[in-house]
Amino acid sequence: MNAIAPSNRCFNSKFTELIEYPQDGVLSKVLLKDDNCQYTLFCLAAETDISEHTSSRNASIVVLEGRGILTLEGEDIQLEPGVFVFMTAHAPHALKAQDNLAFLLTLSETK
């Protein structure tokens, strides 16, 4: 998986220039990946569902645009711009985009 930026250089960009929504489903762009973290921009079309799954790494979400519902360990969390969510590794979660939804997902080591 190629990243937009090389991991050994400083990087900056505007999310407004990177966000693009698919007609349906999910479009993801890895912005940067190194040995410790991966930063991925997710853009979901309205009414897109991501079924329950887990990750072997800790994760955080920062919502940039849109609305949705994240179900994390059975609890519904309303997603809207500015919301930050931290998920521990192996926490079951699912997602429903109510509108077009864009967020930054950061995967990090569990140590």
N, CA, C and O atoms as a GROMACS GRO file, in nm:
protein
  444
    1MET      N    1   0.085  -0.118   0.000
    1MET     CA    2   0.000   0.000   0.000
    1MET      C    3   0.089   0.124   0.000
    1MET      O    4   0.164   0.147   0.095
    2ASN      N    5   0.082   0.201  -0.103
    2ASN     CA    6   0.163   0.322  -0.114
    2ASN      C    7   0.097   0.437  -0.041
    2ASN      O    8  -0.025   0.455  -0.046
    3ALA      N    9   0.179   0.514   0.026
    3ALA     CA   10   0.131   0.632   0.096
    3ALA      C   11   0.149   0.755   0.008
    3ALA      O   12   0.232   0.756  -0.084
    4ILE      N   13   0.071   0.858   0.036
    4ILE     CA   14   0.084   0.983  -0.037
    4ILE      C   15   0.218   1.049  -0.007
    4ILE      O   16   0.281   1.107  -0.096
    5ALA      N   17   0.263   1.041   0.120
    5ALA     CA   18   0.388   1.105   0.161
    5ALA      C   19   0.489   0.999   0.203
    5ALA      O   20   0.451   0.897   0.260
    6PRO      N   21   0.616   1.020   0.175
    6PRO     CA   22   0.718   0.927   0.223
    6PRO      C   23   0.731   0.936   0.375
    6PRO      O   24   0.712   1.044   0.432
    7SER      N   25   0.761   0.825   0.440
    7SER     CA   26   0.763   0.823   0.586
    7SER      C   27   0.885   0.893   0.646
    7SER      O   28   0.888   0.918   0.766
    8ASN      N   29   0.985   0.924   0.566
    8ASN     CA   30   1.106   0.985   0.621
    8ASN      C   31   1.114   1.136   0.596
    8ASN      O   32   1.222   1.195   0.605
    9ARG      N   33   1.001   1.197   0.564
    9ARG     CA   34   0.999   1.342   0.538
    9ARG      C   35   0.881   1.407   0.608
    9ARG      O   36   0.780   1.343   0.636
   10CYS      N   37   0.896   1.534   0.636
   10CYS     CA   38   0.783   1.611   0.689
   10CYS      C   39   0.678   1.622   0.579
   10CYS      O   40   0.709   1.614   0.460
   11PHE      N   41   0.554   1.639   0.619
   11PHE     CA   42   0.443   1.639   0.524
   11PHE      C   43   0.334   1.730   0.575
   11PHE      O   44   0.306   1.733   0.694
   12ASN      N   45   0.272   1.806   0.484
   12ASN     CA   46   0.152   1.882   0.522
   12ASN      C   47   0.061   1.889   0.401
   12ASN      O   48   0.105   1.886   0.286
   13SER      N   49  -0.066   1.898   0.430
   13SER     CA   50  -0.168   1.907   0.325
   13SER      C   51  -0.295   1.959   0.387
   13SER      O   52  -0.310   1.961   0.509
   14LYS      N   53  -0.389   2.000   0.303
   14LYS     CA   54  -0.521   2.040   0.348
   14LYS      C   55  -0.616   1.925   0.322
   14LYS      O   56  -0.621   1.871   0.211
   15PHE      N   57  -0.693   1.888   0.424
   15PHE     CA   58  -0.789   1.780   0.405
   15PHE      C   59  -0.888   1.814   0.295
   15PHE      O   60  -0.933   1.726   0.221
   16THR      N   61  -0.923   1.942   0.284
   16THR     CA   62  -1.020   1.981   0.182
   16THR      C   63  -0.971   1.947   0.042
   16THR      O   64  -1.052   1.930  -0.049
   17GLU      N   65  -0.839   1.938   0.022
   17GLU     CA   66  -0.784   1.902  -0.107
   17GLU      C   67  -0.776   1.751  -0.128
   17GLU      O   68  -0.760   1.704  -0.241
   18LEU      N   69  -0.785   1.675  -0.020
   18LEU     CA   70  -0.772   1.530  -0.027
   18LEU      C   71  -0.905   1.455  -0.023
   18LEU      O   72  -0.915   1.343  -0.073
   19ILE      N   73  -1.006   1.518   0.036
   19ILE     CA   74  -1.136   1.451   0.052
   19ILE      C   75  -1.205   1.440  -0.083
   19ILE      O   76  -1.222   1.539  -0.154
   20GLU      N   77  -1.244   1.318  -0.118
   20GLU     CA   78  -1.328   1.293  -0.236
   20GLU      C   79  -1.415   1.173  -0.204
   20GLU      O   80  -1.368   1.071  -0.153
   21TYR      N   81  -1.542   1.185  -0.236
   21TYR     CA   82  -1.638   1.080  -0.201
   21TYR      C   83  -1.668   0.992  -0.321
   21TYR      O   84  -1.686   1.041  -0.432
   22PRO      N   85  -1.673   0.862  -0.299
   22PRO     CA   86  -1.713   0.772  -0.406
   22PRO      C   87  -1.864   0.778  -0.426
   22PRO      O   88  -1.935   0.830  -0.340
   23GLN      N   89  -1.913   0.725  -0.538
   23GLN     CA   90  -2.058   0.718  -0.561
   23GLN      C   91  -2.125   0.631  -0.454
   23GLN      O   92  -2.233   0.662  -0.405
   24ASP      N   93  -2.057   0.522  -0.419
   24ASP     CA   94  -2.103   0.437  -0.310
   24ASP      C   95  -1.981   0.369  -0.249
   24ASP      O   96  -1.876   0.360  -0.313
   25GLY      N   97  -1.995   0.322  -0.128
   25GLY     CA   98  -1.885   0.252  -0.062
   25GLY      C   99  -1.783   0.343   0.001
   25GLY      O  100  -1.814   0.453   0.048
   26VAL      N  101  -1.659   0.295   0.003
   26VAL     CA  102  -1.551   0.359   0.078
   26VAL      C  103  -1.432   0.388  -0.014
   26VAL      O  104  -1.394   0.305  -0.096
   27LEU      N  105  -1.376   0.506   0.003
   27LEU     CA  106  -1.251   0.541  -0.063
   27LEU      C  107  -1.152   0.574   0.049
   27LEU      O  108  -1.178   0.662   0.131
   28SER      N  109  -1.038   0.506   0.051
   28SER     CA  110  -0.938   0.536   0.154
   28SER      C  111  -0.806   0.572   0.089
   28SER      O  112  -0.771   0.520  -0.017
   29LYS      N  113  -0.735   0.662   0.155
   29LYS     CA  114  -0.604   0.708   0.108
   29LYS      C  115  -0.507   0.704   0.225
   29LYS      O  116  -0.527   0.774   0.324
   30VAL      N  117  -0.402   0.624   0.214
   30VAL     CA  118  -0.298   0.624   0.317
   30VAL      C  119  -0.215   0.750   0.296
   30VAL      O  120  -0.152   0.768   0.192
   31LEU      N  121  -0.215   0.835   0.397
   31LEU     CA  122  -0.141   0.960   0.388
   31LEU      C  123   0.006   0.939   0.422
   31LEU      O  124   0.095   0.990   0.354
   32LEU      N  125   0.029   0.863   0.528
   32LEU     CA  126   0.165   0.840   0.573
   32LEU      C  127   0.168   0.711   0.654
   32LEU      O  128   0.075   0.681   0.729
   33LYS      N  129   0.275   0.636   0.637
   33LYS     CA  130   0.290   0.511   0.711
   33LYS      C  131   0.436   0.497   0.750
   33LYS      O  132   0.526   0.514   0.668
   34ASP      N  133   0.459   0.466   0.880
   34ASP     CA  134   0.595   0.438   0.924
   34ASP      C  135   0.592   0.314   1.012
   34ASP      O  136   0.492   0.242   1.014
   35ASP      N  137   0.698   0.289   1.085
   35ASP     CA  138   0.705   0.167   1.166
   35ASP      C  139   0.608   0.167   1.284
   35ASP      O  140   0.577   0.061   1.338
   36ASN      N  141   0.559   0.284   1.324
   36ASN     CA  142   0.475   0.294   1.443
   36ASN      C  143   0.329   0.328   1.414
   36ASN      O  144   0.240   0.283   1.486
   37CYS      N  145   0.304   0.406   1.312
   37CYS     CA  146   0.168   0.455   1.286
   37CYS      C  147   0.135   0.451   1.137
   37CYS      O  148   0.223   0.453   1.051
   38GLN      N  149   0.006   0.447   1.113
   38GLN     CA  150  -0.045   0.464   0.976
   38GLN      C  151  -0.160   0.562   0.983
   38GLN      O  152  -0.251   0.547   1.064
   39TYR      N  153  -0.156   0.665   0.898
   39TYR     CA  154  -0.257   0.770   0.893
   39TYR      C  155  -0.334   0.755   0.762
   39TYR      O  156  -0.276   0.769   0.654
   40THR      N  157  -0.462   0.728   0.772
   40THR     CA  158  -0.543   0.702   0.653
   40THR      C  159  -0.666   0.789   0.653
   40THR      O  160  -0.738   0.798   0.752
   41LEU      N  161  -0.690   0.855   0.540
   41LEU     CA  162  -0.811   0.933   0.520
   41LEU      C  163  -0.918   0.840   0.464
   41LEU      O  164  -0.897   0.778   0.360
   42PHE      N  165  -1.032   0.831   0.532
   42PHE     CA  166  -1.145   0.752   0.486
   42PHE      C  167  -1.257   0.845   0.441
   42PHE      O  168  -1.292   0.939   0.512
   43CYS      N  169  -1.311   0.820   0.324
   43CYS     CA  170  -1.425   0.894   0.270
   43CYS      C  171  -1.534   0.792   0.236
   43CYS      O  172  -1.514   0.705   0.151
   44LEU      N  173  -1.648   0.801   0.304
   44LEU     CA  174  -1.757   0.708   0.285
   44LEU      C  175  -1.875   0.778   0.222
   44LEU      O  176  -1.912   0.888   0.263
   45ALA      N  177  -1.934   0.716   0.123
   45ALA     CA  178  -2.057   0.768   0.063
   45ALA      C  179  -2.170   0.753   0.165
   45ALA      O  180  -2.168   0.663   0.248
   46ALA      N  181  -2.268   0.842   0.157
   46ALA     CA  182  -2.384   0.836   0.245
   46ALA      C  183  -2.446   0.697   0.239
   46ALA      O  184  -2.450   0.634   0.133
   47GLU      N  185  -2.495   0.651   0.353
   47GLU     CA  186  -2.562   0.522   0.368
   47GLU      C  187  -2.469   0.401   0.355
   47GLU      O  188  -2.516   0.289   0.338
   48THR      N  189  -2.339   0.423   0.363
   48THR     CA  190  -2.243   0.312   0.358
   48THR      C  191  -2.229   0.251   0.497
   48THR      O  192  -2.218   0.322   0.596
   49ASP      N  193  -2.228   0.119   0.502
   49ASP     CA  194  -2.206   0.044   0.626
   49ASP      C  195  -2.072  -0.026   0.621
   49ASP      O  196  -2.033  -0.079   0.517
   50ILE      N  197  -2.002  -0.026   0.732
   50ILE     CA  198  -1.884  -0.111   0.750
   50ILE      C  199  -1.922  -0.206   0.863
   50ILE      O  200  -1.945  -0.162   0.976
   51SER      N  201  -1.927  -0.334   0.833
   51SER     CA  202  -1.974  -0.432   0.932
   51SER      C  203  -1.874  -0.446   1.047
   51SER      O  204  -1.759  -0.403   1.037
   52GLU      N  205  -1.922  -0.505   1.154
   52GLU     CA  206  -1.840  -0.516   1.275
   52GLU      C  207  -1.711  -0.592   1.247
   52GLU      O  208  -1.710  -0.696   1.180
   53HIS      N  209  -1.603  -0.538   1.300
   53HIS     CA  210  -1.472  -0.598   1.284
   53HIS      C  211  -1.383  -0.550   1.400
   53HIS      O  212  -1.427  -0.470   1.482
   54THR      N  213  -1.260  -0.599   1.405
   54THR     CA  214  -1.163  -0.554   1.504
   54THR      C  215  -1.032  -0.522   1.432
   54THR      O  216  -1.015  -0.553   1.314
   55SER      N  217  -0.943  -0.460   1.505
   55SER     CA  218  -0.809  -0.431   1.454
   55SER      C  219  -0.708  -0.481   1.556
   55SER      O  220  -0.734  -0.477   1.676
   56SER      N  221  -0.595  -0.526   1.509
   56SER     CA  222  -0.490  -0.573   1.600
   56SER      C  223  -0.409  -0.456   1.658
   56SER      O  224  -0.320  -0.476   1.740
   57ARG      N  225  -0.442  -0.335   1.613
   57ARG     CA  226  -0.370  -0.216   1.659
   57ARG      C  227  -0.467  -0.119   1.726
   57ARG      O  228  -0.587  -0.121   1.699
   58ASN      N  229  -0.414  -0.032   1.813
   58ASN     CA  230  -0.494   0.079   1.864
   58ASN      C  231  -0.531   0.169   1.747
   58ASN      O  232  -0.459   0.175   1.648
   59ALA      N  233  -0.644   0.237   1.759
   59ALA     CA  234  -0.688   0.324   1.651
   59ALA      C  235  -0.754   0.449   1.709
   59ALA      O  236  -0.811   0.446   1.818
   60SER      N  237  -0.744   0.558   1.635
   60SER     CA  238  -0.820   0.678   1.669
   60SER      C  239  -0.884   0.732   1.542
   60SER      O  240  -0.833   0.715   1.432
   61ILE      N  241  -0.997   0.797   1.563
   61ILE     CA  242  -1.073   0.859   1.454
   61ILE      C  243  -1.091   1.006   1.487
   61ILE      O  244  -1.125   1.040   1.600
   62VAL      N  245  -1.068   1.092   1.389
   62VAL     CA  246  -1.102   1.234   1.399
   62VAL      C  247  -1.196   1.263   1.281
   62VAL      O  248  -1.156   1.251   1.165
   63VAL      N  249  -1.319   1.301   1.312
   63VAL     CA  250  -1.418   1.325   1.207
   63VAL      C  251  -1.394   1.464   1.148
   63VAL      O  252  -1.381   1.563   1.219
   64LEU      N  253  -1.388   1.468   1.014
   64LEU     CA  254  -1.361   1.592   0.942
   64LEU      C  255  -1.488   1.652   0.883
   64LEU      O  256  -1.510   1.773   0.891
   65GLU      N  257  -1.572   1.568   0.822
   65GLU     CA  258  -1.696   1.612   0.758
   65GLU      C  259  -1.803   1.504   0.775
   65GLU      O  260  -1.772   1.387   0.792
   66GLY      N  261  -1.928   1.548   0.769
   66GLY     CA  262  -2.040   1.455   0.763
   66GLY      C  263  -2.090   1.405   0.897
   66GLY      O  264  -2.051   1.453   1.003
   67ARG      N  265  -2.179   1.304   0.886
   67ARG     CA  266  -2.240   1.246   1.006
   67ARG      C  267  -2.246   1.095   0.989
   67ARG      O  268  -2.258   1.043   0.878
   68GLY      N  269  -2.239   1.027   1.104
   68GLY     CA  270  -2.251   0.882   1.103
   68GLY      C  271  -2.264   0.830   1.244
   68GLY      O  272  -2.268   0.907   1.340
   69ILE      N  273  -2.270   0.699   1.256
   69ILE     CA  274  -2.277   0.635   1.386
   69ILE      C  275  -2.170   0.527   1.391
   69ILE      O  276  -2.163   0.439   1.305
   70LEU      N  277  -2.086   0.535   1.493
   70LEU     CA  278  -1.986   0.434   1.521
   70LEU      C  279  -2.039   0.352   1.637
   70LEU      O  280  -2.070   0.406   1.743
   71THR      N  281  -2.049   0.222   1.619
   71THR     CA  282  -2.085   0.134   1.729
   71THR      C  283  -1.957   0.071   1.778
   71THR      O  284  -1.895  -0.010   1.709
   72LEU      N  285  -1.916   0.109   1.899
   72LEU     CA  286  -1.790   0.066   1.959
   72LEU      C  287  -1.820  -0.011   2.086
   72LEU      O  288  -1.874   0.044   2.182
   73GLU      N  289  -1.786  -0.138   2.084
   73GLU     CA  290  -1.813  -0.227   2.198
   73GLU      C  291  -1.959  -0.218   2.242
   73GLU      O  292  -1.988  -0.216   2.362
   74GLY      N  293  -2.050  -0.211   2.145
   74GLY     CA  294  -2.194  -0.210   2.173
   74GLY      C  295  -2.252  -0.073   2.202
   74GLY      O  296  -2.374  -0.061   2.217
   75GLU      N  297  -2.170   0.031   2.211
   75GLU     CA  298  -2.218   0.167   2.239
   75GLU      C  299  -2.219   0.248   2.110
   75GLU      O  300  -2.120   0.250   2.037
   76ASP      N  301  -2.331   0.316   2.083
   76ASP     CA  302  -2.341   0.403   1.966
   76ASP      C  303  -2.281   0.540   1.997
   76ASP      O  304  -2.314   0.603   2.097
   77ILE      N  305  -2.192   0.584   1.909
   77ILE     CA  306  -2.128   0.714   1.922
   77ILE      C  307  -2.163   0.795   1.798
   77ILE      O  308  -2.137   0.752   1.686
   78GLN      N  309  -2.223   0.912   1.820
   78GLN     CA  310  -2.261   0.999   1.709
   78GLN      C  311  -2.136   1.065   1.652
   78GLN      O  312  -2.061   1.131   1.724
   79LEU      N  313  -2.114   1.045   1.523
   79LEU     CA  314  -1.999   1.106   1.457
   79LEU      C  315  -2.042   1.233   1.386
   79LEU      O  316  -2.141   1.234   1.313
   80GLU      N  317  -1.968   1.339   1.408
   80GLU     CA  318  -1.988   1.468   1.343
   80GLU      C  319  -1.855   1.540   1.346
   80GLU      O  320  -1.766   1.500   1.421
   81PRO      N  321  -1.837   1.645   1.267
   81PRO     CA  322  -1.708   1.713   1.262
   81PRO      C  323  -1.657   1.752   1.400
   81PRO      O  324  -1.729   1.807   1.483
   82GLY      N  325  -1.529   1.721   1.423
   82GLY     CA  326  -1.465   1.755   1.549
   82GLY      C  327  -1.464   1.642   1.651
   82GLY      O  328  -1.393   1.652   1.751
   83VAL      N  329  -1.539   1.536   1.629
   83VAL     CA  330  -1.543   1.426   1.725
   83VAL      C  331  -1.414   1.345   1.714
   83VAL      O  332  -1.366   1.315   1.605
   84PHE      N  333  -1.359   1.310   1.831
   84PHE     CA  334  -1.240   1.227   1.842
   84PHE      C  335  -1.278   1.100   1.917
   84PHE      O  336  -1.344   1.106   2.020
   85VAL      N  337  -1.237   0.984   1.864
   85VAL     CA  338  -1.265   0.856   1.929
   85VAL      C  339  -1.135   0.777   1.933
   85VAL      O  340  -1.063   0.769   1.834
   86PHE      N  341  -1.105   0.718   2.049
   86PHE     CA  342  -0.991   0.627   2.062
   86PHE      C  343  -1.045   0.487   2.083
   86PHE      O  344  -1.135   0.465   2.165
   87MET      N  345  -0.990   0.390   2.010
   87MET     CA  346  -1.031   0.250   2.022
   87MET      C  347  -0.908   0.166   2.056
   87MET      O  348  -0.804   0.178   1.991
   88THR      N  349  -0.920   0.081   2.157
   88THR     CA  350  -0.810  -0.008   2.189
   88THR      C  351  -0.807  -0.123   2.088
   88THR      O  352  -0.908  -0.154   2.024
   89ALA      N  353  -0.693  -0.184   2.076
   89ALA     CA  354  -0.679  -0.299   1.987
   89ALA      C  355  -0.782  -0.406   2.024
   89ALA      O  356  -0.810  -0.426   2.142
   90HIS      N  357  -0.837  -0.472   1.925
   90HIS     CA  358  -0.931  -0.583   1.938
   90HIS      C  359  -1.071  -0.541   1.985
   90HIS      O  360  -1.154  -0.627   2.014
   91ALA      N  361  -1.099  -0.411   1.994
   91ALA     CA  362  -1.233  -0.365   2.032
   91ALA      C  363  -1.326  -0.381   1.911
   91ALA      O  364  -1.297  -0.326   1.805
   92PRO      N  365  -1.437  -0.453   1.925
   92PRO     CA  366  -1.530  -0.467   1.813
   92PRO      C  367  -1.598  -0.334   1.781
   92PRO      O  368  -1.642  -0.262   1.871
   93HIS      N  369  -1.604  -0.302   1.651
   93HIS     CA  370  -1.667  -0.177   1.610
   93HIS      C  371  -1.724  -0.190   1.470
   93HIS      O  372  -1.678  -0.272   1.389
   94ALA      N  373  -1.826  -0.108   1.442
   94ALA     CA  374  -1.892  -0.102   1.312
   94ALA      C  375  -1.925   0.043   1.286
   94ALA      O  376  -1.924   0.126   1.377
   95LEU      N  377  -1.956   0.075   1.160
   95LEU     CA  378  -1.978   0.214   1.123
   95LEU      C  379  -2.091   0.225   1.022
   95LEU      O  380  -2.105   0.142   0.933
   96LYS      N  381  -2.171   0.330   1.036
   96LYS     CA  382  -2.276   0.362   0.940
   96LYS      C  383  -2.264   0.510   0.907
   96LYS      O  384  -2.275   0.595   0.995
   97ALA      N  385  -2.240   0.541   0.779
   97ALA     CA  386  -2.236   0.680   0.734
   97ALA      C  387  -2.378   0.725   0.704
   97ALA      O  388  -2.442   0.669   0.616
   98GLN      N  389  -2.426   0.825   0.774
   98GLN     CA  390  -2.560   0.878   0.747
   98GLN      C  391  -2.555   0.975   0.629
   98GLN      O  392  -2.644   0.973   0.544
   99ASP      N  393  -2.453   1.057   0.624
   99ASP     CA  394  -2.425   1.149   0.513
   99ASP      C  395  -2.289   1.108   0.458
   99ASP      O  396  -2.226   1.016   0.511
  100ASN      N  397  -2.242   1.176   0.352
  100ASN     CA  398  -2.103   1.158   0.315
  100ASN      C  399  -2.019   1.187   0.440
  100ASN      O  400  -2.042   1.286   0.509
  101LEU      N  401  -1.923   1.101   0.468
  101LEU     CA  402  -1.849   1.107   0.593
  101LEU      C  403  -1.700   1.094   0.564
  101LEU      O  404  -1.658   1.002   0.494
  102ALA      N  405  -1.621   1.186   0.618
  102ALA     CA  406  -1.475   1.181   0.604
  102ALA      C  407  -1.412   1.185   0.742
  102ALA      O  408  -1.450   1.266   0.827
  103PHE      N  409  -1.314   1.097   0.763
  103PHE     CA  410  -1.243   1.097   0.891
  103PHE      C  411  -1.100   1.051   0.871
  103PHE      O  412  -1.068   0.981   0.774
  104LEU      N  413  -1.015   1.092   0.963
  104LEU     CA  414  -0.876   1.048   0.966
  104LEU      C  415  -0.867   0.934   1.065
  104LEU      O  416  -0.902   0.949   1.182
  105LEU      N  417  -0.819   0.820   1.018
  105LEU     CA  418  -0.797   0.703   1.103
  105LEU      C  419  -0.647   0.689   1.126
  105LEU      O  420  -0.570   0.685   1.030
  106THR      N  421  -0.607   0.682   1.251
  106THR     CA  422  -0.467   0.659   1.285
  106THR      C  423  -0.456   0.524   1.355
  106THR      O  424  -0.520   0.501   1.458
  107LEU      N  425  -0.377   0.435   1.299
  107LEU     CA  426  -0.346   0.307   1.361
  107LEU      C  427  -0.211   0.319   1.426
  107LEU      O  428  -0.117   0.368   1.365
  108SER      N  429  -0.200   0.273   1.552
  108SER     CA  430  -0.074   0.285   1.624
  108SER      C  431  -0.042   0.153   1.693
  108SER      O  432  -0.128   0.067   1.709
  109GLU      N  433   0.081   0.140   1.734
  109GLU     CA  434   0.123   0.020   1.805
  109GLU      C  435   0.054   0.012   1.940
  109GLU      O  436   0.013   0.114   1.996
  110THR      N  437   0.040  -0.108   1.992
  110THR     CA  438  -0.033  -0.128   2.118
  110THR      C  439   0.059  -0.118   2.239
  110THR      O  440   0.010  -0.125   2.352
  111LYS      N  441   0.188  -0.103   2.222
  111LYS     CA  442   0.283  -0.097   2.334
  111LYS      C  443   0.278   0.035   2.404
  111LYS      O  444   0.352   0.056   2.501
   0.00000   0.00000   0.00000
